[in-house]
Amino acid sequence: MAVVLYIGGSRDGKKGVVPYGFSKTRMDTEDGPEIYVERMMDVSGKGRMRVMVLEDLREDIAVQRLSRHLR
């Protein structure tokens, strides 16, 4: 199991637990389903980090939100 950060949806910035080997997951929310995919993202000064990102979120926005959560 790994603790990962969810970026881009109603769970934006919340930590969750996703078993190793999972690269896609679905969250059912009050606003409907959200589909997250695994991305390895470079974080300046911290190396690469595994995050679950809303499937259709642009890369530049995902990096911006990840940086904001790691401050």
N, C-alpha and C positions, 0 to 999 in steps of 0.2 A: 504494500500500500504506500501511496505517496500523498503528501499534502500539496495541493496545487491551488493556484489563485484563479478564480473565474473572472474574466474580463469581458465587458461589453453588453451585459443584459441586466435583468432585474436583480441578479446576484452580483452585480459589478463590485469587484474588490473583496468579496467574501471568500474565505478559505473553505475548501471542501476536501473530501477524501475520495480519491479515484484509484482503483487497483491498477498496478503496473500492467501494461499491455492494452489498456483501454485507450483508444485514440479518438473516440467520438462518444458523446453522451447526450442524452436528452433530459431536460428539466421541464416538468409541467408546472406552469405558473398560473396565476389568476388571469394574466393577459394572453394565455395560450402557451404552446410549446416553444422552448428555446433549444436550439441545437448548438452544442459546443464541440469544437475540434481541438486536438492537441497541437500546440505550436511550441517550438523551441525558439526563444527570443533572446537576443543579446541585450544585456543590461550593463551599461557603462559602469566599470568599477566592480561589478559583481559576477561577470562571466555570463554563461548561458543558463536560462531558467525555463523549466517546463511549465506552461500555463495552458489553461483551457479557455479558448477565446470563442466568442460568438461567431458562428460559421461565416457569416457574410460581412464581418467587421473588417474594414480596411486596415492594412498592416501599420500605417503611420498612426492611425488613431489608437490601435492596440498598444503600440510602443508608448505613446503619450500617456495613456491610462495606467499602464503598468508602472511607468516611472513615477507617476503621482502616488500610487499606492505603496511604493517602496521608500518614500521619503521619510 
